[in-house]
Amino acid sequence: MAHWYLVLLVSFVVMLVGLSIHWTVVLAGALLPLVPLVTLLLRRRRRNAAQKNAGEGN
C-alpha cells in the first residue's frame, strides 16, 4: 500500500517540475520580445544625457 503513495508522490513532483519549466519558458518567451525595446530606450536615454552634458560644457 505504501508503494502507491510513493508512486503518487513521485508523479506529483514530476508534474510540478514540468509545470515550473513550462511556465519559465512561457514567461521567457513573453518577455524576450521586449529586450530590443528596452535596449533601444536605454541607448536613447544615454545619448540624450550625453548631448545635454555636451551642451552644458560649452
N, CA, C and O atoms as a GROMACS GRO file, in nm:
protein
  232
    1MET      N    1   0.082  -0.120   0.000
    1MET     CA    2   0.000   0.000   0.000
    1MET      C    3   0.086   0.126   0.000
    1MET      O    4   0.052   0.223  -0.068
    2ALA      N    5   0.194   0.125   0.074
    2ALA     CA    6   0.279   0.244   0.079
    2ALA      C    7   0.347   0.269  -0.054
    2ALA      O    8   0.387   0.382  -0.083
    3HIS      N    9   0.360   0.165  -0.135
    3HIS     CA   10   0.424   0.181  -0.265
    3HIS      C   11   0.345   0.276  -0.353
    3HIS      O   12   0.404   0.356  -0.426
    4TRP      N   13   0.213   0.270  -0.348
    4TRP     CA   14   0.131   0.357  -0.431
    4TRP      C   15   0.144   0.503  -0.387
    4TRP      O   16   0.142   0.593  -0.471
    5TYR      N   17   0.157   0.527  -0.259
    5TYR     CA   18   0.178   0.664  -0.212
    5TYR      C   19   0.310   0.719  -0.263
    5TYR      O   20   0.318   0.837  -0.300
    6LEU      N   21   0.412   0.636  -0.266
    6LEU     CA   22   0.541   0.678  -0.319
    6LEU      C   23   0.532   0.709  -0.468
    6LEU      O   24   0.589   0.807  -0.516
    7VAL      N   25   0.461   0.626  -0.541
    7VAL     CA   26   0.443   0.649  -0.685
    7VAL      C   27   0.365   0.778  -0.707
    7VAL      O   28   0.400   0.856  -0.796
    8LEU      N   29   0.261   0.801  -0.630
    8LEU     CA   30   0.184   0.924  -0.644
    8LEU      C   31   0.268   1.046  -0.608
    8LEU      O   32   0.258   1.150  -0.674
    9LEU      N   33   0.350   1.034  -0.505
    9LEU     CA   34   0.437   1.145  -0.466
    9LEU      C   35   0.538   1.176  -0.576
    9LEU      O   36   0.559   1.293  -0.608
   10VAL      N   37   0.599   1.074  -0.633
   10VAL     CA   38   0.697   1.095  -0.740
   10VAL      C   39   0.629   1.157  -0.862
   10VAL      O   40   0.685   1.247  -0.923
   11SER      N   41   0.512   1.110  -0.898
   11SER     CA   42   0.442   1.166  -1.014
   11SER      C   43   0.401   1.310  -0.988
   11SER      O   44   0.404   1.393  -1.080
   12PHE      N   45   0.362   1.341  -0.866
   12PHE     CA   46   0.326   1.479  -0.833
   12PHE      C   47   0.448   1.571  -0.842
   12PHE      O   48   0.437   1.683  -0.892
   13VAL      N   49   0.562   1.525  -0.794
   13VAL     CA   50   0.685   1.604  -0.801
   13VAL      C   51   0.725   1.626  -0.947
   13VAL      O   52   0.764   1.736  -0.985
   14VAL      N   53   0.716   1.520  -1.028
   14VAL     CA   54   0.750   1.532  -1.170
   14VAL      C   55   0.655   1.630  -1.239
   14VAL      O   56   0.698   1.709  -1.324
   15MET      N   57   0.528   1.626  -1.202
   15MET     CA   58   0.431   1.718  -1.261
   15MET      C   59   0.464   1.863  -1.221
   15MET      O   60   0.458   1.952  -1.305
   16LEU      N   61   0.500   1.886  -1.095
   16LEU     CA   62   0.534   2.021  -1.052
   16LEU      C   63   0.660   2.073  -1.121
   16LEU      O   64   0.667   2.190  -1.158
   17VAL      N   65   0.758   1.986  -1.138
   17VAL     CA   66   0.881   2.026  -1.208
   17VAL      C   67   0.848   2.061  -1.353
   17VAL      O   68   0.898   2.160  -1.406
   18GLY      N   69   0.766   1.980  -1.416
   18GLY     CA   70   0.728   2.007  -1.555
   18GLY      C   71   0.650   2.136  -1.569
   18GLY      O   72   0.672   2.212  -1.664
   19LEU      N   73   0.561   2.163  -1.476
   19LEU     CA   74   0.484   2.288  -1.482
   19LEU      C   75   0.573   2.410  -1.459
   19LEU      O   76   0.555   2.513  -1.523
   20SER      N   77   0.669   2.398  -1.368
   20SER     CA   78   0.758   2.511  -1.344
   20SER      C   79   0.846   2.537  -1.465
   20SER      O   80   0.870   2.653  -1.500
   21ILE      N   81   0.894   2.432  -1.530
   21ILE     CA   82   0.973   2.451  -1.653
   21ILE      C   83   0.886   2.512  -1.762
   21ILE      O   84   0.929   2.602  -1.833
   22HIS      N   85   0.764   2.463  -1.774
   22HIS     CA   86   0.673   2.515  -1.876
   22HIS      C   87   0.649   2.665  -1.857
   22HIS      O   88   0.661   2.742  -1.953
   23TRP      N   89   0.616   2.706  -1.736
   23TRP     CA   90   0.586   2.848  -1.714
   23TRP      C   91   0.711   2.935  -1.722
   23TRP      O   92   0.701   3.053  -1.757
   24THR      N   93   0.827   2.880  -1.690
   24THR     CA   94   0.951   2.955  -1.709
   24THR      C   95   0.974   2.983  -1.857
   24THR      O   96   1.011   3.094  -1.894
   25VAL      N   97   0.952   2.883  -1.940
   25VAL     CA   98   0.969   2.901  -2.085
   25VAL      C   99   0.864   2.997  -2.139
   25VAL      O  100   0.895   3.080  -2.224
   26VAL      N  101   0.741   2.987  -2.092
   26VAL     CA  102   0.635   3.077  -2.138
   26VAL      C  103   0.668   3.222  -2.101
   26VAL      O  104   0.655   3.311  -2.184
   27LEU      N  105   0.711   3.245  -1.977
   27LEU     CA  106   0.746   3.381  -1.935
   27LEU      C  107   0.867   3.435  -2.011
   27LEU      O  108   0.869   3.552  -2.050
   28ALA      N  109   0.966   3.350  -2.031
   28ALA     CA  110   1.083   3.394  -2.108
   28ALA      C  111   1.043   3.429  -2.250
   28ALA      O  112   1.091   3.528  -2.305
   29GLY      N  113   0.957   3.350  -2.310
   29GLY     CA  114   0.911   3.379  -2.446
   29GLY      C  115   0.827   3.505  -2.453
   29GLY      O  116   0.829   3.575  -2.554
   30ALA      N  117   0.754   3.533  -2.348
   30ALA     CA  118   0.672   3.654  -2.348
   30ALA      C  119   0.757   3.779  -2.325
   30ALA      O  120   0.726   3.885  -2.379
   31LEU      N  121   0.864   3.768  -2.246
   31LEU     CA  122   0.947   3.884  -2.216
   31LEU      C  123   1.059   3.906  -2.317
   31LEU      O  124   1.111   4.017  -2.328
   32LEU      N  125   1.096   3.803  -2.390
   32LEU     CA  126   1.207   3.813  -2.484
   32LEU      C  127   1.186   3.919  -2.592
   32LEU      O  128   1.282   3.989  -2.626
   33PRO      N  129   1.067   3.936  -2.649
   33PRO     CA  130   1.050   4.042  -2.748
   33PRO      C  131   1.067   4.184  -2.692
   33PRO      O  132   1.087   4.278  -2.768
   34LEU      N  133   1.059   4.199  -2.560
   34LEU     CA  134   1.073   4.332  -2.501
   34LEU      C  135   1.219   4.375  -2.486
   34LEU      O  136   1.246   4.493  -2.463
   35VAL      N  137   1.312   4.282  -2.497
   35VAL     CA  138   1.453   4.314  -2.477
   35VAL      C  139   1.503   4.417  -2.578
   35VAL      O  140   1.569   4.513  -2.536
   36PRO      N  141   1.477   4.404  -2.709
   36PRO     CA  142   1.523   4.509  -2.802
   36PRO      C  143   1.462   4.646  -2.773
   36PRO      O  144   1.529   4.748  -2.789
   37LEU      N  145   1.338   4.648  -2.731
   37LEU     CA  146   1.273   4.775  -2.698
   37LEU      C  147   1.341   4.842  -2.579
   37LEU      O  148   1.366   4.962  -2.581
   38VAL      N  149   1.370   4.765  -2.476
   38VAL     CA  150   1.435   4.820  -2.357
   38VAL      C  151   1.576   4.869  -2.391
   38VAL      O  152   1.616   4.976  -2.346
   39THR      N  153   1.650   4.794  -2.470
   39THR     CA  154   1.784   4.839  -2.507
   39THR      C  155   1.778   4.965  -2.593
   39THR      O  156   1.863   5.053  -2.578
   40LEU      N  157   1.680   4.974  -2.680
   40LEU     CA  158   1.664   5.095  -2.761
   40LEU      C  159   1.636   5.216  -2.672
   40LEU      O  160   1.695   5.323  -2.691
   41LEU      N  161   1.547   5.200  -2.576
   41LEU     CA  162   1.513   5.311  -2.487
   41LEU      C  163   1.633   5.352  -2.401
   41LEU      O  164   1.656   5.470  -2.379
   42LEU      N  165   1.708   5.254  -2.352
   42LEU     CA  166   1.826   5.286  -2.272
   42LEU      C  167   1.932   5.357  -2.355
   42LEU      O  168   1.995   5.452  -2.308
   43ARG      N  169   1.953   5.311  -2.479
   43ARG     CA  170   2.051   5.376  -2.566
   43ARG      C  171   2.009   5.520  -2.596
   43ARG      O  172   2.093   5.610  -2.598
   44ARG      N  173   1.879   5.541  -2.621
   44ARG     CA  174   1.830   5.676  -2.650
   44ARG      C  175   1.846   5.767  -2.528
   44ARG      O  176   1.880   5.885  -2.542
   45ARG      N  177   1.820   5.712  -2.408
   45ARG     CA  178   1.834   5.792  -2.286
   45ARG      C  179   1.980   5.832  -2.263
   45ARG      O  180   2.008   5.946  -2.226
   46ARG      N  181   2.073   5.737  -2.286
   46ARG     CA  182   2.215   5.769  -2.270
   46ARG      C  183   2.260   5.874  -2.371
   46ARG      O  184   2.336   5.964  -2.337
   47ARG      N  185   2.212   5.862  -2.496
   47ARG     CA  186   2.250   5.958  -2.599
   47ARG      C  187   2.197   6.097  -2.564
   47ARG      O  188   2.268   6.196  -2.580
   48ASN      N  189   2.074   6.104  -2.516
   48ASN     CA  190   2.019   6.235  -2.478
   48ASN      C  191   2.093   6.294  -2.359
   48ASN      O  192   2.116   6.415  -2.355
   49ALA      N  193   2.131   6.210  -2.263
   49ALA     CA  194   2.206   6.260  -2.148
   49ALA      C  195   2.344   6.309  -2.191
   49ALA      O  196   2.392   6.410  -2.139
   50ALA      N  197   2.408   6.239  -2.283
   50ALA     CA  198   2.538   6.281  -2.332
   50ALA      C  199   2.528   6.413  -2.408
   50ALA      O  200   2.616   6.498  -2.397
   51GLN      N  201   2.422   6.432  -2.485
   51GLN     CA  202   2.403   6.557  -2.558
   51GLN      C  203   2.378   6.672  -2.461
   51GLN      O  204   2.425   6.784  -2.484
   52LYS      N  205   2.302   6.646  -2.354
   52LYS     CA  206   2.280   6.751  -2.255
   52LYS      C  207   2.410   6.790  -2.186
   52LYS      O  208   2.437   6.908  -2.166
   53ASN      N  209   2.490   6.690  -2.149
   53ASN     CA  210   2.617   6.719  -2.083
   53ASN      C  211   2.713   6.791  -2.177
   53ASN      O  212   2.788   6.877  -2.131
   54ALA      N  213   2.712   6.760  -2.303
   54ALA     CA  214   2.797   6.828  -2.400
   54ALA      C  215   2.750   6.971  -2.420
   54ALA      O  216   2.832   7.061  -2.440
   55GLY      N  217   2.621   6.993  -2.415
   55GLY     CA  218   2.568   7.128  -2.430
   55GLY      C  219   2.595   7.215  -2.310
   55GLY      O  220   2.613   7.336  -2.326
   56GLU      N  221   2.600   7.160  -2.192
   56GLU     CA  222   2.628   7.236  -2.070
   56GLU      C  223   2.776   7.271  -2.060
   56GLU      O  224   2.813   7.372  -2.000
   57GLY      N  225   2.860   7.188  -2.119
   57GLY     CA  226   3.004   7.209  -2.110
   57GLY      C  227   3.050   7.326  -2.198
   57GLY      O  228   3.153   7.387  -2.169
   58ASN      N  229   2.976   7.359  -2.304
   58ASN     CA  230   3.019   7.468  -2.395
   58ASN      C  231   2.980   7.600  -2.343
   58ASN      O  232   3.008   7.702  -2.406
   0.00000   0.00000   0.00000
